[in-house]
Amino acid sequence: MRPMIFTLCLMFAILLMTGCARQWENPDITDSKQAEYRFDKDSTDCSILAGEQYPLDKDKQNSIYKTCMEKKGWEQQGNDSFPLNR
């Protein structure tokens, strides 16, 4: 019984960690701390821009957010584009 519980906990932990992977990468930034700082700043700026332009329309916000991030040099790695969907 104990090995089964351990295995289930380990599988759950792995699933949680893979869900936390960043969906965006900027190939121009090689330093991981700088990339994290820039991502947080750029993502916040783009989220604010998208929310101000379309406060009640998540689909349009996603489009604006994605375009804004791409203009800042970020490349999307997954399907979700809005930070709340990460």
KALIN-V296086 format. One record per backbone hydrogen bond with DSSP energy under -1.0 kcal/mol. NH is the residue of the N-H (numbers start at 0). CO is the residue of the C=O. If there is no record, write none. Layout:
nh:co
NH:CO
NH:CO
This chain:
nh:co
4:0
5:1
6:2
7:3
8:4
9:5
10:6
11:7
12:8
13:9
14:10
15:11
16:12
17:13
18:14
24:74
28:25
34:30
35:31
36:32
37:33
38:34
39:35
40:36
41:37
42:38
43:39
44:40
45:41
46:42
47:43
48:44
49:45
50:46
51:47
52:48
53:49
56:53
60:56
61:57
62:58
63:59
64:60
65:61
66:62
67:63
68:64
69:65
70:66
71:67
72:69
73:68
74:24
76:22
84:81
85:82
